[in-house]
Structures are given as C-alpha cells and as structure tokens.
Amino acid sequence: MKTAGPVWILTTFLALGQAKAAPAPDAKAADAADPAAKVQKMNRYAMQLFDDLNYALAEKTLLDALGIVEMSNLGSGPAGLATNGNLAVLYSVGLRNPDKAVFHFKKALAIKPDLKMSKQRATPETEANLARAKAEMAGGAAPAAAAPKQGESAGEAESDIAIKCPTGGEVKAGDELTLKCLTAAELHPAAVMLYYKPNGADQYEVLQMTKSGTSGVATVWVAKIPASQTKAKWIPVYFEARDASGAILASSGRVDSPSVISVKGGEAAATATVAAGEGDNADGEEEEGEEEGEEIDDDNPLARMEKERYREHQGSKGTWWLGFGLGSGVGYASGNSTETFPTQKIGFSPGIALAFLGHAVPEIGYFVGRNTALALTGRDQLILGGWKGTPWGANAVLLRLLFFTDGDEKIRWYFAAAAGWGDAFRLQVNAQTQKLDKDGNVVAVLPFKDTVKGGPWAAGIGGGMLYKLNRRWRWTVDTQALLGFTNYSAVLDLTTGLRWMFQ
C-alpha cells in the first residue's frame, strides 16, 4: 500500500525560507543613496548593543550616525531626532553622563518640543535628564528631585544618598574583584546584596555583602566576585540594602539599569558582531517584546524604531518561524487484526508497539500574541522491515495551538494542543500468519510484521522547550501524545529540531 506524503509542505517551507533569507542585491547601494535609511539601521544596531551593555560600541555607532545626519542635512528631521534621542538614552542610563544626555535631549527637543520617552526606554534617569533639558530650554532651573510616591519609603526615593556603591571601574580579566558600598548611618540595613552577571551570563548571580567597619558615620560593606567569573568584557552590577523582612530600603542601580565594571582583556560575550549599519544580523540578546495593547506614538521615530525592533524578538506578536525536526515514538496498538492482510488469519496481541523507524516534522508557525502561537505541522513517518505490500510510512498534517511561558532569557516552555488528518500514524507490530495445506490444515506458523493504523483523524496534547541559540535560531525539544480515530490507537512522540524566527 502506498501513502501520499505531503512533500509539498517541506518544499514550500524551504522556498519560504530562501525567499526570506535572500538579501536584496542592492541593499547597500540603497543605503548609500538613502542616508536616512542607513541612519535608521545604525540606530537600531546601536540600541541592540545598548541592550547588550556594549556601551562603547553603541556610542561609536550613534556618533557615526550623527555624522551622517549632519553631512546629509538630516538634523531637523526624524533621523536627527532618533539619533540624538538614542544618544541621550545611552548617556543617561549606560554611560552615566547627564550633561551629555541633556545636550542631546535639547537637540531632540528642538526637533520635537513635545518629545516623550517610549515606555521601553522610560527610566528615572532618562525622565530626569529630559525634564532638565526642557527646563533649561525654557530658561528655568532644573526640576528638584521628586518627593516619594505614595507607598514608597524615603529610603527608596533617596537611594543615591542612603547607599553609595561603585558606578563603574575596571578590573583585569581573571582577577578577583572587590566591591565596597557605604550605607548611611540612619539606614540600618539587615543585609546588603550584590547582584552581578558573571562571564557574560544572561542571569544575575547574588552575593551577600559583609560588614567591614565604618567610614565616618557610614557603614562599609564588602563583597568579592571570584576571579573565575571576571572573564567577559563587562560585568553589570547593582546593589540592594534590605531590612530583616527582605524589603528593599535603598538601591544603587537596578536590574534594568545596572552599573558596569569594564574588564581589561575580557572576552566578548557574543561570538560574532556585525559592522555598524548592519544591525539586522547582530546576534544580540533582546528584551521580552512589546506588551500586549501597549500604545506607541508612531509620529515619534524613537518610539517607532523601538516598536520595529521589538517585533523581531522572540515571543513578540507578529513573529513567524520555520522549523524542522526528527523524532520517533512508541504507542498502544489496539484492535484484533493488522492493517494489510486482515482476512488472512493474521493475528496479534494488542499492546505496546513502536512507531518504527521515525518521523520528520516540518513546521511553520506564527505568534498571534505575546505568548500564544499557531503552527501548521507535518508528521511524515517512515516504516521499514515489513513484508512486501505493508505500508512504508504515514503522513498527517496537524494544526497546533501553543501557549508559551515568559521564561528566562534563554529557555521558554510551552504547552500545545493539536488536531489533524491524514494517515495519522502507524505502529509496527509482530504478528503471526498460518501456512495451510490444500486441505486447510495448519502446517506452519510464520512470524510476520505488519502495521496497525491510528486515524485518519488525530488529536492530542503536548509540550516542549525552546532554547535560544542566537537572535534567530532556537533549538526545540517537543513531546506529543496523539489519539487516532476512527481506527483507535495512540502514540507518544519525542522530537528535536531547529526553528528559524523571522518577521
């Protein structure tokens, strides 16, 4: 018996992938002819570097973009607004130079007087520097520090006074790093915690600092980052002073706005970088993606560029993927006869059976929401070792609905429900056939391999894991349990493969 496999699925996927991956032959020429487009690419690349804490290269890229803006007389348009605005963000949060931040905010305000920070880039530092720039342009003094918000302690509002910790510095790669903090006499913390990312890791490690004496009326706290964890080019750090209940009394830096220690001779955290102006190929880490329902001011190039960049990220609404996996399965074969020769006295015992030899899984998927996706998946099974005339495979097409967790920066878990149609699946069973003489007497019992079909309809549930290899590629491990009907049998599949994310 022959089975018509949906070969067109895989062919279509490959064609789509090639069409999407192939760069426009005149892309660089177009950039040269359109400096505004080149500036936009450089801005997007620079902000990816910013998110990777590569502030030095981000600054160089943005200053190069600003040079193109000035030479091309784009300073009063969207290109000038975006470049000066991103420089202001970089100097506010990354390089901690408020004077330069205010300078570039003034340049941006001269283009768009009602400039507001996008939700992705709004931090206390950027808001304070933007407010100062507006006040100085209006001829007034910089605004005073805001009073504590309702429900916020004075310690939290005045954290820069209550706790003083390193906001920069340098260490040699492979050297132990000793960090000190000072807490004000009136603070009385039960503990001071140091959070840091070792060796370019995605997640923060935590160390509890120890008291080492006093400096005037302030208490001195010390922690040491081991030499084995100072090998990347940068070490992001932030500090929190906590009371006995664990509540934060004061902080220096935040998880989304850490201080950065430079490492002399450190290794790059990423394995590859791309020349300025080609940010679409950078293997940088990304943030989670824009929030559902978040409003973006599309008249503001800063916000519009942020929106475009976030749409490229994993879990973002509007992201597509192409996938291909290989796996196999085991199931339960039911019934009282095999599939190929049901009338020739071939019998088997229902029970556990293999989905021999394995299956291929081509897939195309689309994120309809931040954590919700739809995927069209093939299940193309290969079976070998049967008698002549027995099926050699099974093919089915499944529609899957996937629900993703937020996860961390590297791993996302998901649950899936699936339903589809086709040959569904087949299980190979060991059966027996009887050899009869001319009088109908059994003269021999011969072993026989045949199949039991589950289908043509199938439905089931599953789940799996996505592991982020880089900006575009994900490694996936997937498990799925399917029930086939109206020929009832069940199979449990385990598949691994790769997914390519694109917009």
Steps between C-alpha positions, in 0.01 A plus 500: 500500500637843404458816702493845346732709714449877509837568346371841399513609864877466528552644151287803585687554828837493326378742234366737765825483694709572191278785397517655846869442555618629162618861541405764254793524256500877506456547877836668556458715190159602628656599835756714320226668299277544803705616802183515712451124458862437595466718809191307602687167472791639700264620773334161527836326516629744761201440728553124472857562617360718778277215617806271492679753728755566225485873565831594338410354160143632530641852554735469201217376275267782604769767458576363153128519425494858627784584263294369207200701625701822505671441164168414334309794654263265682539666839154655507314184401420154635860378455635780717227450758561126528880526518509779758226330703686169509825675595312666785376159620851354474658785698219492758492129581810338354792744514358702792586841357197721571655813342541327164155345541345843553693639198354238267153525655511871415588414140205259488263751664595762241356261240203373704416729794240256640746208505412223744689185588363173365390255767793273416758774569336694781719480811551743791830609340358571154192673640712718731740602222213568258329718763826688561545559127146637469553727802831638372354562155214689664751713694419348839692292748515125492206345687554393855504135593150359523349427838446136588192352336216374711603164642872562432738538791737793529788255479383383158453854371843610625690181424798689354550667839413205722736259323810578296654225288729480193346640180790392278863397511735251343652164585739269318350184354543209738563722807288488813280810523436661840203738518410730790181683592428766761162520675384806687493489880121533512433215255577195725469224236500136609679401179650653186482286186724517192348384171733437204519314169809277485686439172231650278223283649134578435391484865621679809685323780464633855752544780423619854744773596666499841565787741864605510492804729397861472602810307398800703136438588444268204523120513733328255386180323729280291452212253742322267419368154718192440779519243339219300198724432674812365585390146239687290557855374242646738355407838157656564437555872237652726450510878206480740484577873227295669340491844445187710176417314672518161345831395722731295607808698727650235672401177785599274414407143220270393461174313408697185752780562814352656842653548772351282852393594735488200729197471841560345583209270155349540339281238197606298175352632369454147682284247443735210441867430393685192631820351310816582199548278425127470320452832245260356763225517628561852476208739412722795271409786158659498242610746173321532302675230239772514215458742159406372292808434788742557454825314789632293517855369563430131570869439807465720788326316652395833188309596441370147852358475459337841176342381662364185791355694279335763290331233812302402537346842395160622147487633400820321166521329555472127807274509512202260714190512600214273595176670620152424539211742566128518368252753333172571227363720345213685132428536215264572367293210139392543263284299491132404663501157789661320454755227622340177364142503206502744331195339798269478496367855767744616464574868682707760463585865402864566761687703811715490656543155761725335433767239794354309727647347440866577337817369586843359317812617498805267324795658398859443375708794381848588471687832146638516577648842795544729464149645262336255581349160350286223702247302432280197702183552566196288562152639671293231576152631730236351451126562745233382532126548149387417388243245444598141174687476502638855501881542835675494387815674224729619439869439281748682453874531427643847389844613655584837409771751797585723509687832845629606633599839697823534801292609846649544733642238600159361220248556126517438261217575173440321184290508324399177172354381482340155247358255534384141436251224686267264636152545554632853751240626583133480646260755700197390399174672626144503225269381466142386366349183399137451619290205226256394511188287250428223259354751508810716713355774761716673843375406706798624473820702718776355603829668374805318547878528204717416357834609208626705366840398381779727284741306416646258411764758733581787496733800716542805706713733870564550763745609862582470789739539659768284868573563634823355818440298519856366275776376337292227549133582334287768563138592183319596414179682136401460279220629149425377235239578252427220182294496402369157137431403279356350769229501585533866865488607730741684859617461745703710759688289831658600648744247796736491584759238573864412280805444591811306319813621423781256273797449 
